[in-house]
Amino acid sequence: MPQPTAESTPIRRQYLDLKRRYSDCILFFRLGDFYETFDADAELHSGEFKFILHGEKLAGSWTLVQMKGRGEKNWLLIKHRDE
């Protein structure tokens, strides 16, 4: 796991601290209007990522799919039909 360096920004230090505490999770880190992944997490979720949300406003099964031919940062969020 990467360690913070003297050159690490405060955001990078915060991300690395959270990653140490939740090393078994893929962290989506909010930067402005977007969510980013870093290091090994970015490699794991490239292409297609399935997940379940248990929130008040967003709940159920979802898939995040990278849209081909539209650049590497274009993704489509698909809601699965919950049973």
Long-range contacts (C-beta under 8 A, 24 or more apart in sequence): 2-39
